[in-house]
Amino acid sequence: FEEDEVVHITCEDNGGGIPEDALPRIFEPFYTTKDMGKGTGLGLSVSYGIVRDMHGKIVAKNIDGGAQFTITLPIVS
């Protein structure tokens, strides 16, 4: 949805959410909650960098039964 001079893109799931102790760190490079050998911990870090370079922000939070990610980007005209 649009608001003022930005657009918000929200995606959510019902997969149980992000562990509360991991939530503050999920955008750090090489941080992962997956088992050894099941991920590099770079996906969300790369996504964070791309959104930041576009002058936006990405936020994660837990919702009922899942997680929600919101990307906010400036509207370019």
N, C-alpha and C positions, 0 to 999 in steps of 0.2 A: 504494500500500500504506500501511497505517497503522503508526505506530511511536510509542510513548509518547503524547504529546498532539498529534501532528501527522499530516497525511496528505501523502504524496509522490505527485506526478503526473509521470510521465516520458514523454517523447516523443523518439524518435530516428529518424534517417534514414540512408541510405547514399549521400548526395549529395556525398561528398568531404570533408566537414568544413568548418570555419571556419579561414581562414588564421591561423597562430599569432600573427602580429603584430597581427591584428585582434581576437583573442579578448578581450584586456583592455578593449577599447573598445566592444564591440558594443551595450552598453546606454546609451551616451551619445546624447543627442539629436542628430539630423542626421548621425550617423556612418553611412556606408554603404559596402559593398564593391561595390555595383552600379555599372554605367556611368552616366554623366551622363544625367539624364532618365528613369532606370529605377527610381527610388525616392527617398523623402524622408529615409530614415534615422530615421523616427519610430516604426515598429512595435514594435521591441523596447524602446525607451525608454518608450513608453506602457504596454506590458505590464509592464515593471519597476515603473513607478509604481503601477499597479493592484494588483499583488501586494504591494508594499511597504505600500500603504494598508490592505491586509487583514492586516497584521502577518505577512506571509510573506516568502519569498525565492525568487528564480529564479536558477539557475546553469546555465551552458553549458559544455560540454567536448567535445572531440573523442574519438570512439571509432573502432574499426576501420572505416575507410571512410566515416565520416559524422560527424554531430554529435548530441549528446544534450542536451536541456534538461530540467531537473528543477525543478518548482515545489513548494515546501514551504509548507503553510498550517496554522495551528492548527485543531484540531478544536473546533467550537462545539457545545455541547450545550444 
